[in-house]
Amino acid sequence: MDAFSCGIDVSNFEVISCGNTSVKHLLYADDILVFGKASISNADMLNEALSIFADHSGLKIDKLCSKFLFHGSVAAKKLHLVSWKKTSTPKCCGGLGLPSINSLQFAHGVSFLWRYYNFDTIVGDWLRAKYSSPYKPLLVRASKFWKFISSTASKVKGDLAFHVSSINCNLSMLWDPWCAGFAVSELSQGHLLNNYTVKEFISDGRWSFSNWSAFPLLNRITYVPILNGPIHAVTWIGSSNPVFKTFYMKFYSDLETVHWYKFVWHKNTALRHSAYVWLTLLDGLKTADILAKRNIVINPVCPLCRKEAESIVHCFFQCAHTFAVISSLIPLFRNFLLPPTLLQLFDFIDGNRRLHNFEKEFCYFVICCTVYYLWRDRNTLRFTASKNTVQDSIRRIIHAIKVKTFNWKRIELLKVAFPSCF
Ligand SMILES: [Zn+2]
């Protein structure tokens, strides 16, 4: 990083200046933060400095992460079927759980608000002196950061409960919504209170309005309890101890929870199995019918059974080959009168009262493992001249199950309950 730091120093990278001070970059151990004007020429300068550094050091920049995730390469152009927006939602909402930049920014904003209200910080004091409250209407000249904090505060207003404390209550008298969820400014035209904090109206643990006896909201305000001692001015409704994840999940609170996520991301999940099941449930596998919709024509016949048209629903598990495999591993599935879909298999296990939870978890694992290996078999059959019988598929899956489960705590019980899987 020292070499890169020197590279930036000798380049024409345009710095950020304030008075006599100019800042180009901040170097700390192996990390470097670069500050500069957001311009095309500056981006070119930075790119050039990075390229020179890469040529000399052999260290390349890891860019285009999403492309890497989908394609395994930053250079290859390939088709991906699940949108990045869908991918970057929490697992319980049907995504892969990768956080989006917007969600992280939002969670950082709420985190900042949390510290602003609940802890004595210099930056909090300074912002309070400058802007009074995030709930005060924005000044035109307010900084971008404050505008962001203010918009974040309005988004989480319903999730925050404000409390008045007898000691050093720094809440804004007029703008913070401490009066049973409302701000005094919403209840009355009390703009004379503009720059006051709540603590200025509290004396010896009681409300004190000696100079404001004609104030119209006195009854309503004095009804707000003053809590003793140093307490958090703000609490999060629904969690006594909110953490960054609480704020992050709030960003996605408008999204519906998908019931199947617990089948995919269960306790004993193997990442590669679950990733393929996830793709299956979101129509993300490149079967003949899905490719045909994008004008990519391949042989439409399912390579596993060589009888019917290939689609995701057919492959899992309406295909004679795949259903023979899964029902051989878990004979319970022979109860289906018609070939089931993947979700029906999961729901069947989920609703089966005779199975213990650890047995259900095992079944989810077996289904996920089966989907993964059957998809591999399908690809082998489609792209090579090899042959594959139901028994071949079953043998490979049983081997994978044995390798994964040999050290599980209840393995002996599982062997008795599901002998065909071992
Ligand atoms: Zn088939």
Residues whose N, C-alpha, C, O or C-beta is under 5 A from the ligand:
A	BS01	ZN	C302 L304 C305 R306 C319 A320
